[in-house]
Amino acid sequence: MVLSIALAEHDGFRCTSQTLADGLGANPSFVRTLMVPLNRDGLLLSTKGKGGGIRLGRPSDKITLRDIYCAVTEDKKLFVARPDVPARCRISANIGDFFQIITQDAEGAVLHSLENRTVADSLKKILQIDRRRQAKLSSGAPAKLIRTAT
């Protein structure tokens, strides 16, 4: 959704929850529910009423994918160890602590990767991919059905 809003700003058109819902094949009220943490954290700004809409809460080069991920996941972890493994041997007695180390490393790697990608960079990359896709389609390459949300 954030990338769709960034695209709307890039292309100079107004984005609404209806616009996003149409692109996602969802209900606008569901989209507004998904936007709550993004609005709360200042990543999006929404205005109601005629002429209202949704825009980025700060410049796209100042919003990282980590910001978005953290806003929507809050304190939920990417991976969670099972605490209910019965301690029947040295492996099962220690697998929870071992798995916790691995999951912390994985979560850190994901957050680091997302921290180094901004909405602006991501939109630029998506537009490059789209230009290549469009070039393939216009060159007579077999067309694939691609559903995009904008």
Secondary structure as GFF3:
##gff-version 3
##sequence-region A 1 150
A	DSSP	alpha_helix	2	11	.	.	.	ID=ss1
A	DSSP	alpha_helix	17	24	.	.	.	ID=ss2
A	DSSP	alpha_helix	28	40	.	.	.	ID=ss3
A	DSSP	beta_strand	44	47	.	.	.	ID=ss4
A	DSSP	beta_strand	53	56	.	.	.	ID=ss5
A	DSSP	three_ten_helix	60	62	.	.	.	ID=ss6
A	DSSP	alpha_helix	65	73	.	.	.	ID=ss7
A	DSSP	alpha_helix	90	115	.	.	.	ID=ss8
A	DSSP	alpha_helix	119	138	.	.	.	ID=ss9
###
